[in-house]
């Protein structure tokens, strides 16, 4: 039980907010946020692995984002926690309780589906009250809880409508209300914002973060959108091919990617990944790639020498590349994207690889087919060419 | 104008076919009801105006016919739908070899009424019928010879015969229920019965509604099984409206009262169907 208590202490309910106070008052303390953990969990469909020996946890009251490309197994994690699928091996825990053999209805988690999965034949009020009705909460109490959660999510006016009569954002809020109304131990959210238009997505992102802070709930949130991951999560778990790549705070994942996959996946545009041979450039060590070379600093060179590597994988943030006459890389501009204060310039190296460079919008106009020289200004990220693991200088 | 002309031209073939085979017979039948049939063929029919309508419709025979038809529908339609849904739910599991069961369950749709009736006639035969034997009635009167059990027995045969069709309808509807709704309900804490009652059934409701309408009409018009199994007997206990109509017309040559019965059947089905639409409209959920 210590995990649960910790959750409620870490995220006290905001006393200034009426709706959440009453909500919290109704739900007994021991049913508040729990931790959710997977220990060595694998899931196979026939011979096809979906998850391989996965160990991760969402702490009580934490907003944990599962990030990865489609097919990486992140939705499978949620389905396993919810009990919609059974793990092939490993242990699932909600709070201190092992739930491997517990029926979904008794796990006391709520799930928000990508499709929202609202019951189309029921009004908003009946949708929200569904989890209470299925648990035989008495009518009067049901109405009270539904009214409260409807008020806190601005759904009061919509309670009599059917889902088909709602906009995407409203449906999203109904799905959230249905999840919140019984204050489960944890919330599982499967790309809940992916069906919304861009502007609404930004709004809902903020609302979800605020809701999390207000209610002190545990959220496991699946997304393939790394902007969502970086802006919403307390911690981010990056998954690829069913395996955990990195589990850390957004800042760390972004600044110190654990391997070349994470480096190439996180960021917008993501880090450029180049493979090159180590050569000497005067006194210093350099990485030679098609189109030029990149000079390494002392520490990096020392780390590489210690490992006796001949090749290395280099990660370069688009912000860390600049267009400069004296640059050490030769490339040709193949695309210029104007995004607000910046231009994202895709430059093609002679070997055919694209490098993304972020330059201020005010800088001189680069046009397609222009020849440019690039130099690396910031820090280089180095990865082992065989394992992809980060090499720390 | 030219477009309208072309439109009428397209409608014409259907109009002709309906006119010859539906509208004309309908009007002609209503018209026949104004004449009493002669005591022997080839003698002229008598015009009696609406008096034949009122005498037939007020007769106790008509009331009994109608009540038996209603009983037959009440026996066959709800039970058929409940069984169809139950089998569809069973066959909707993801199990090895489930296709075999799906084929078996839907197979009665490929059986003709005549074949099904003959099979059951044999099974229910008082001397050699296997079902009769199992029911402990060998040697005595068969089910079909029992005044209280003949109509239920014919109903059971009808349910069996219709089950394939209902099963196919309900299976199709069941497969259209989105998985994520049922999964959401599981996570929301619903037991399997609660999910079935509050998610599956409402989403099946349009198909249930369709099956009720079609089943009711088919029930009022069920003829083949009665003709083969009981011919309205014993002692008129399976004499439903449609079978009386048939006997009046083709056994007693009493076309006048047969015409009255068929007009009444038409009106009854029309009113009933409208009533069902009216009743179900607010209770059925349509996805779109």
Interface residues (C-beta under 8 A of the other chain):
Chain A: X82 X83 X84 X104 X105 X106 X107 X108 X109 X110 X111 X113 X115 X117 X119 X120 X121 X122 X130 X131 X133 X134 X135 X178 X182 X188
Chain B: X178 X180 X181 X183 X184 X185 X186 X187 X188 X189 X190 X191 X194 X198 X199 X202 X203 X205 X285 X287
